[in-house]
Structure formats: structure tokens, C-alpha cells
């Protein structure tokens, strides 16, 4: 039977090899036997003071109390007293307690050996404790040394693991933040911020020792000692009451490193954003400046040529403007991916739709538009250029894939957790298996061997923009049964609740 | 002869764009004074005293917004910003400094000419009290308080009419949210432009009988609104 070492730690041996209890018992028996032999031989050879030989029987007790299991010290006391009676007190080889003189001798020996064993035990415990304390202090110092100059969480983690494993000679592992969920004990320890396993309140029979890493109020993770081959945790080296000190040190080093990392990442992100912003605005400038020249030149030509040439010029103009839309998509997508978040402002859905239809006017032929905005539809709170880009891509697709005389419906509604905007055309629609892939970057609609012009960025950027406001966009089953229907959902956070107008709302 | 033609100072560093602007403006009977850098532009603005300035924000020497500040310190001449910087922050900054209008590259000739004409109108012709304003298919009779789109009469509430009236009397010009709020609702509410957006939306709903064709009111995010003058007037 093994006592849970942390509930009832046995006094600590100073030096103790890895011997089994039965081996130690045999050893104490041998020591008592040796003492008996020596005293017997001395007495037979006419030792002048046989009484003095009783002191020899104190030796095995002393040795047992110093070196062996403490329960054996008491066994050795009993053994010594009995052997003393058998070997040194007449009548020899009999256990006779009728002689008062013999009884007195035995009692004295018993008291002396008991006191010796008790005092030795005490001494041993004190020595053990101070040894353990020294180990811990040395360990703390060592850990401190090892953690100096470690600036990342991973470095601190690795250094602490190595150092603690070496100090306790038990393999140690640190879980920072993502404690494995498939190990319920680890996650429980992390959640409760309590130590577990190896005699702790939580799961005392688990052989591992799990210590929470707590910094301030937060549990950062857990420290797990996993003894090999089911060996007990070597509490003699590190008394459990002192281990939390080590854990706290690891925790504070971890949180310091995490803070430094976060800070550095923030600085890097800010740098990156500044750089990307500058680069993108120069990119956008470089792309658009020639476009100004092209558009301007074509427009200047438009008024000076005959009607046939005017058609050609108009085509060139339309293409130049399309190129411009691609450039805008490309620039905006890079901006979004760089994490640049432009300013939000109140925006009315009608303003947005109207602006987009104005931009797309050259592309609009005989298509009809039906726009319904539910009464009470809130103002949106987002960046107008970005939201315009969403509508622009959706409506451009509806124009491109819908029939030339079809109707495009734009329907804006308020729902329980936000707003929904549907853009619905009367084209061939999107088959259900393709409704998700169309949103992937560079996806291109292919119909037989016919490819419809586009960069494959339009819907991807729509999704990115909507997602940056916590919303969703998906291709849904068209409510009217025909064509494609794109549904944009925006959460309440992307809208502005209006103070109601007190005058003449119609 | 050129003294009768409005003089436009074009501050633009890109030679191609400068050339195209010069040709276009000249063919529309403007006299063009080209400038390659911001400093040169400021110098010419002082010495030549043009009727209007076309200003690119991305200049090699100083930022275009600095040019606006410098000109505004002594003159009210109309300044039209021409830039690829389609970011609202830039636009708003240029407006706060006193720019009158804004075209984003790439822009069409018709659009640019319409903006320029609108900007010049106030400085050349002192407000003409027209009673009838026609903007494409939209017809507004200011005296009779009547509005129609392609001869379909539109019924507007008094506030909606007041708003449309302000936009129409400055047709083609960009009016800031603040200006519109002041004109229609008075000083007290000059800063709350949420009403404005709602009323504009109501106006749109009524005027845009065919949403694909009738986008009369143009939203300039972050700045304000304009009533678009008919495009393609060569």
C-alpha cells in the first residue's frame, strides 16, 4: 500500500537508494544479527562488562533510523530488545521476563533505543526539509537564470520545461493557453485554477502532478509532471508546498513574454499597415493615372468621330472603366487583407444603391430594377466605398448573368438580429453545389467551354468586406424560384438605431 | 481674346494627364495655365489669379492639401480637387481646407466639365433667380412648388421640397451635409446629418421612378450631396 505522498508525506530520508521495503527489512535483521553475534562472541571470550554490551544493540536502531524506512526503525527496536534478552541475559536462549533485574535492563534498553530512534528521525526530518528547501531555492535560482533573456512564450516554455525536468528528474510539460481538450483533467485543472493528480484534491489517484499556471487572476495554462513507469512523484526533492512557487515563477515569465510578444506584434502590424497603405495608394495611383489618360483620350475622341468610330470608342471606354473596377477590387482586397480598416459613417441603403447604379449606368441595357426597402430599415454604419463595392460586384454580376431584359430585385429588410439585403436576378442561377465555391478567391464561372469575363475576385471581396463587419454573404435558394439570389446579412452592430423623426415622416 | 475665356490653373504632375486636361479644357473654351508642382501652382495662383484651380492631391513637392490651405488664405477662387485618392479621409480633409469640389480619377470629360462649370457659376454669375430648374428628366417649378419626372407629377412633403430646392438651385455643385442641414433645418441641427440621409432617401424613392435611369441625387460619402446636372453635354 502506498500512501498518497502529498496528503501524508513520510519524513524525508537524507540518503536513500532505491530499495524495496523487504530488502530494507532484511538489512535491519542482518544488522541486529551482527550486533548479537559480536556481543555473543565478546561475552564468550570473557568480556569484563557484559552489561555494557547492551549498548551495541542501539547501533542497528540508529542505523535503521538514519538509513532505512522509518517503520523499520521501530521494528529494529523490537528486534534488538528481544535479541538482547535472548543472547545477553541469563537464562540464555530463552525469553524470560521473571527476573526483575532482566526486566529493568530490557526496559532501559527499550527506552534508550526508542529515544535514539525518535531523535534521529527528527534530525533526519529537519535535515531532509532543509535539503529540500535548498533544492527548491537552487531550483528557483536555476529557473531564474534559465529564463533570463527569454522573450517569447515558446522560449520560456522550452526553458522552463528543461529546467524543471532536470530539477525534479520527472519529465515536465507546459501547456500554455490551448490546454488539450481531450484530457479532461488538464482542462479541469486549467479551468478551476487548481492543482490536480498525485494526491491533490482533484483526481488524487492520477500519477501525474498538474499545477495551474496562475498569473494574477488569470490561469494561463498548466504545468504537468508525468513520472515515468508509474513511479511516485519524488516529493523528497521538491516538497509539494513549494512547487506552486516554481509554477508562479513560470506563470509570470510566460505572461511577461506573452505581453512582449503582443506588443511587438502590434508594432509590427502598425508598421505593416502603414507600409501597405503607402504602397497601395502608390499602386492605386500608378494604375489609375494611365486610366485617366485613356478615359480622357477616348472621351475627347468620342465627340470628333463618325458614328461607326464612336461605337468603337465607346467599347474602348467601357473596357477602360471595367479595368478600373478590377483595379479597385484588387486594391481594396489588398487593403482588407493587410488589415487596413477604413472609417465608418452613416449610410442609407438607397444612397448606396443609387450610387452603384449610377456607376454601372453604361452597363445597364434594358434590365429593370425593383428596389424595396422595408420601412424602418436603419442607416448602415460602415465604410461607404467598401459597401458600394459589395453592391457593385453583386449588381454587376446580376447584370452579367441575368437576361438582357430581366428584372433585378434589390430587397432590404430588417430581421431580428440585423438586416438582410437580397440581390436577385432572373438568370440561370447558381447550382447548389457551386453556391459556396463561387466565393473563393479567383473562382471563375465556367459554362461548357465558355468563360464569362471576370477576375474571380468580385464575390470573394464581397465576402471579405461583409465579414469585416461581422456579417455574412451567401448564395441562397432564390425566393422567386428563378435566377441567382445573393443574400447579405449584416449584424445590428453594423447599423445605426435612429432617433425617430418627430416631424412629417411619410 | 483669352481675357474673356475663364482661366483655369491646372496643377498636375503627370504629363499625360496634364496634356489631356489642357486639350479638353482648351476645346471647351478655357484658357489653361499648367503647373507641374505645388509651389509653382501657388506662385501662379497669386500672379495669374485664375478663375478656377484644378488640383491634383499627389504632387511631387508638397501635398495638395497644403496648396488648398495656401490659396484659401487669400482667395475664394474655386478649387476642384482631382485625385486618385478615393479614400474619404483625404476628401474630407481637402473639403475642410476649403476645396469646392472633387473628381476621382479616372473621371470622364463630361463629369469634369460639369463640375467645373458648376464651380465657376457662383463666381461668374451671381445667383440667378430662376423659377424653373430642369435637370435631365427632372423638372422643378420653384415658384409653384411643383416637381415632375418625365411629366409625371411627384408629390413631395414641404421638407422634401425644401431639400430638393436647395440642391436644385446649386445643381451640379457638391453641398456639404452641414450646409444642407443649415439650409433646410436651420442652425440648431447643423451637425446631425442622420435626418438628412433619411430625407434624401425619401426623395430618391419618389424621384427615382426608374432606379436604373433616374439617379439625380449623387451621394459623396463623407462630404455631402449634389444634384447631378445632365451628363454628356458636349
HADDOCK unambig.tbl for C-alpha pairs under 7 A between the chains (distance, minus, plus):
assign (segid A and resid 285 and name CA) (segid B and resid 84 and name CA) 5.81 0.50 0.50
assign (segid A and resid 288 and name CA) (segid B and resid 84 and name CA) 6.72 0.50 0.50
assign (segid A and resid 288 and name CA) (segid B and resid 105 and name CA) 6.50 0.50 0.50
assign (segid A and resid 288 and name CA) (segid B and resid 106 and name CA) 6.31 0.50 0.50
assign (segid A and resid 291 and name CA) (segid B and resid 106 and name CA) 5.98 0.50 0.50
assign (segid A and resid 292 and name CA) (segid B and resid 17 and name CA) 6.72 0.50 0.50
assign (segid A and resid 292 and name CA) (segid B and resid 105 and name CA) 5.99 0.50 0.50
assign (segid A and resid 292 and name CA) (segid B and resid 106 and name CA) 4.40 0.50 0.50
assign (segid A and resid 292 and name CA) (segid B and resid 107 and name CA) 6.55 0.50 0.50
assign (segid A and resid 293 and name CA) (segid B and resid 16 and name CA) 6.20 0.50 0.50
assign (segid A and resid 293 and name CA) (segid B and resid 17 and name CA) 5.44 0.50 0.50
assign (segid A and resid 293 and name CA) (segid B and resid 20 and name CA) 6.59 0.50 0.50
assign (segid A and resid 295 and name CA) (segid B and resid 106 and name CA) 6.90 0.50 0.50
assign (segid A and resid 295 and name CA) (segid B and resid 108 and name CA) 6.54 0.50 0.50
assign (segid A and resid 296 and name CA) (segid B and resid 20 and name CA) 6.47 0.50 0.50
assign (segid A and resid 296 and name CA) (segid B and resid 108 and name CA) 6.23 0.50 0.50
assign (segid A and resid 296 and name CA) (segid B and resid 109 and name CA) 6.13 0.50 0.50
assign (segid A and resid 297 and name CA) (segid B and resid 20 and name CA) 6.63 0.50 0.50
assign (segid A and resid 299 and name CA) (segid B and resid 108 and name CA) 6.86 0.50 0.50
assign (segid A and resid 299 and name CA) (segid B and resid 109 and name CA) 6.28 0.50 0.50
assign (segid A and resid 300 and name CA) (segid B and resid 24 and name CA) 6.69 0.50 0.50
assign (segid A and resid 348 and name CA) (segid B and resid 197 and name CA) 6.29 0.50 0.50
assign (segid A and resid 348 and name CA) (segid B and resid 201 and name CA) 6.89 0.50 0.50
assign (segid A and resid 350 and name CA) (segid B and resid 201 and name CA) 5.69 0.50 0.50
assign (segid A and resid 351 and name CA) (segid B and resid 201 and name CA) 6.59 0.50 0.50
assign (segid A and resid 351 and name CA) (segid B and resid 219 and name CA) 6.10 0.50 0.50
assign (segid A and resid 354 and name CA) (segid B and resid 215 and name CA) 5.93 0.50 0.50
assign (segid A and resid 355 and name CA) (segid B and resid 218 and name CA) 6.50 0.50 0.50
assign (segid A and resid 355 and name CA) (segid B and resid 219 and name CA) 6.60 0.50 0.50
assign (segid A and resid 357 and name CA) (segid B and resid 212 and name CA) 6.02 0.50 0.50
assign (segid A and resid 358 and name CA) (segid B and resid 215 and name CA) 6.27 0.50 0.50
assign (segid A and resid 369 and name CA) (segid B and resid 211 and name CA) 6.24 0.50 0.50
assign (segid A and resid 369 and name CA) (segid B and resid 212 and name CA) 6.29 0.50 0.50
assign (segid A and resid 384 and name CA) (segid B and resid 221 and name CA) 6.15 0.50 0.50
